[in-house]
Amino acid sequence: MAKLYFRYGAMNCGKSTSLIQVDYNYRERNMNTVIIKPATDTKGSDRVLSRLDIERRVDVLAAAGDDLYKIVATWQKERGPVHCALVDEAQFLTASQVDQLFEVAVLLNIPVICYGLRTDFLLNGFEGSARLLLMAHSIEELKTICKCGQKAIANGRKIDGRFVFEGAQVAIEGEASVEYESLCAQCYFKYKKEYDDLRL
């Protein structure tokens, strides 16, 4: 039986690079993939972008109401066997879409590999990630480091170069002066204290 995989990590841990590499490995062996990206992620438009300056056009830009099981099943019926479904920015999926991907793995026997963040810049879970942590057959952390050298687990949000700790859950990097930095827990709380102190 095929499995649903969730590979998560902080920003800049190589999630998109890994997805592109896995896609390449399948295609090099004349096997077909379907790359899915939630439309919520407007960075790169219809492309998966890696920080290593490699990219791949996605096959499906999924809106929140799209049924991913039906999309993959139709794709396979019309274009031939799908050997793997790859999902970038999986934290932006709905819980229902994660369940649909679980069905793709179990009922269509197609491996599904999802890449995404586990938590947002306030250390809160995303809907898609929370459901993946419950439903995935296999969960793997992709690691990166904080600028202090410790393992990064958090995603610090910067606006105009300064860390912020309030705002909407979704703010896409590169838009409205937003950028992210991978942080260890100690650095995260150091910057949060500095932010809170400035607001007093």
Secondary structure, 3 states (H helix, E strand, C coil): CCCEEEEECCCCCCHHHHHHHHHHHHHHCCCCEEEEEECCCCCCCCEEECCCCCEEECCEEECCCCCHHHHHHHHHHHHCCCCEEEECCHHHCCHHHHHHHHHHHHHCCCCEEEEECCECCCCCECHHHHHHHHHCCEEEECCCECCCCCECCEEEEEECCEEECCCCCCCCCCCCCEEEEEECHHHHHHHHHHHHHHHC
